[in-house]
Each structure stands twice: as C-alpha cells, then as structure tokens.
C-alpha cells in the first residue's frame, strides 16, 4: 500500500466515526433541557444543534458548489495545513520552510495559537504548546507576520459563512450588500467578486498573507504532485498546482473538523449520561436565563451577526502588537467602512475553548469563567467604544455565583471534544518538523 492510499484510509476513518448510542433513562434535567432546546431552535427541533457524527460529506453544510468535499481533497488539505515546506515566501531566507498554517492553529489547543497572538514568518521557538514562540531577533516589527487580533480557531468552520473577526471574506451570507467595499480597505477582499464561499476566499488570502507558495516545481520536490493530480484531476494541468487549488483542498479539510465528540453532541444523539448534571444545568441556563442563545444559535453555537461588547484590544492589554494598522481593532467597521459597524466583532463558536488561555479578539480574558462573568456583569471595559455602540443584548444576566459556575462548566467541558488530534497527520510529505521547523522550535519540540 503506498503512502497516499494509507493516508486516504486514515483520513476516512478519522473524520469522525459514529459512536454507539447508550440507552439511559431520561431525567427531569434532560426533559427540561430538551424543552429549552426546542423552544430556542430555529427549526423547533432539538437536532438543529447536532453536528454530523460520521464521515458522510453530504451532511456537511455550506459547501461551495465550486468545491464539493472529496476524500482526496481532504487528505491533501490536511497535509498542506501542517506542511512547513510551503512557507517559501518568507521575508528572510533563514525563515523559509520554518512555519505552517498550524503555527497559529494547534489541534492540542482547539486549533488556536498557544499565545495571545500567532506568529508565522518572523517567529522562532515553540515552548510548550506554542507558548514560547517569539519574534526572530533578525526581524523588525514591520516584517513579522502577526496580525492585530487574536487568531480565531479553525474548528466547525462548516458553520461559518464569512470568516475572520470582521467577516470580510465570502461573497454570500452576511456579505450580501457589501459589494461596494470589496477590495477597498483590504485589497485581497476583491476576491469576493469571484463568487466564492468564505472559506475558499479566506484561505487563498491566508496563503498569500502568510507568505506560502504552491507551484508545480515545489509540489514535485515535496512529493505532493500526485495528491494534487488525484484531488483536482478535472482542473487543467496549467491551473492545477496553484494557491487556489490548495485553498480548495484546505477548505475541504476545514469543513470536516467538527467537534462532534463533545459531551453535548453525544447527549444530542441520545447518550443522556454524556453530560454531568452540572453541565446540563449550565446548558439549560445557556438556552434560557443567561440568554447566550440569543447570539450563539447554531450547531457550533456561533452567530451570523456582529456585536460590540466593549472588550479591550490587544494593545490595551499590555501585549506587544507587531501590526496595529491592519484595521482589526475596528471590527466589522474596518471592512464595511460604516460608522455603525465600528467595534462590532463576529459572534464566535464556543466549542473547545477550555485551556485556550486567551479570549476575545484582544485576549483580554484568561479563563472562561472570566468571560462568563464579564457577560454576567455587562460592564464594558474599552474606553474607545462609546456607550451607544454597545449591543443591546449586552446587559446584566443576574446569575448567581453557582449559576456562573454551572454555565462555565457547560462551556468548558460540555462543549469540549477531547480528541481533536484525530485531525492531525503523523507526518507531512516533506518530513519537516511541524507546526514549526526553525532550529529553536525543533529543539523545544524534540523534533529532529
């Protein structure tokens, strides 16, 4: 069996084998929660909140008609995401082939960075789960590839139509009606004119922004040519080994990263003992008294809206920010150029946030309990955000300390899939260390 077929089978098995349902007697807590879910569901059915539990790609929503998910694409995208060998447009030669997409998105941390701000090109070191990554002393701040906001996780992206905190990429979804600003604040958003879903647009942008390269010669040298041929056999050879096809492969892979083994997802599939009583009480608070569902209402508990809740930006939290002029602090307004959109940020998904260590776009909170308490008190902390801009849903929740603990427990552990490593390959075709391949990172990771 060649290495591609072996990988193909591994991906097929790893994308999410169905779990056997355990029949358990329903309790009053279960009955109450079921009632709350039906009432808040946009369809009136509890299974609205359930993610696909197996490997049937047809069940994954929001696929781009131009890029239907296939196993060869997923297999290729999985490898490219972790491949440092494509980091060949670094500012300095010493950094070539030393970073990958996964430098800022570690499966071990819910596909987020191990620090407040990810660093790709211009970074060195890894530390423990990315917490030791720092600026290469040979780079100045203007050369470092690090943006002005905390990177969002790349899980459950099948439910995200318009990626990034400001939602600027994608021709559809929340960007319908914003055509006049495509390519204005960020020239790369002109890609939206190509009628792409958000993932296909933003991954192409990411490969460019993060100084990565895809071409036939490089794919030959790294060993990926056959995988491109298999995944994109219907694309002319002259267009087959490009950033766009790589973007399609990575986007297909992204859509398969689902936290469908979290206790809440198992509970939705009938395993009533998958969540503890404390998690069930917290879940009921989420969908009733706490009102979290008013903004976070989807299978991934994200929201198709933007909201200003007045949290501080990275630079206000004492972090050294290498880029402060990229408009990230302005939120949706940085994209639409509308005053009414200033400081409004995407309502993010809520799975696998435990132990991430940095929350909100400015990394202003260090624990999920702090996040819950911030919403409970509803006191804006950023003086840059005038009171009239604060979202109407941001108001005191009047939760007791016990209720704050219960809600925190649901978000921390009820929504935690413990096995995201199933989406990480054992190796890449280059044989390089990953997520980073610089000498200090290799030393930190014990990688030869």
Buried (B, 14 or more C-beta within 10 A) or exposed (E): EEEBEEBBEBBEEBBBBEBEEEEEEEEEBBEBBBBBBBEBBEEEEBEBBBBBBEBEBEEBEBBBEEBEBBBBBBBBBBBBBBBBBBBBBBBEEEBBBBBBBBBBBBBBBBBBBBBBBBBBBBBBBBBEBBBBBBBBEEBEEEBBBBBBBBBBBBBBBBBBBBBBBBBBBBBBBBBEEBEEBBBEBBEBBEBBEEBBBBBBBBBBBBBBBBBBBBEBEBBEEBBBBBBBBBBBEEBEEEEBBBBBBBBBBBBBBBBBBBBBBBBBBBBBBEBBBBBBEBBBBBBBBBBBBBBBBBBBBBBBBBBBBBBBBBBBBBEBBEBEBBBEEBBBBBBBBBBBBEEEBBBBBBBBBBBBBBBBBBBBBBBBBEBBBEBBBBBBEBEBBBEBBEEEBBBEBBEEBEBEEEBBBBBBBBBBBBBBBEEBEBBBBEEBBBEBBBBBBBEBBBEBBEEE
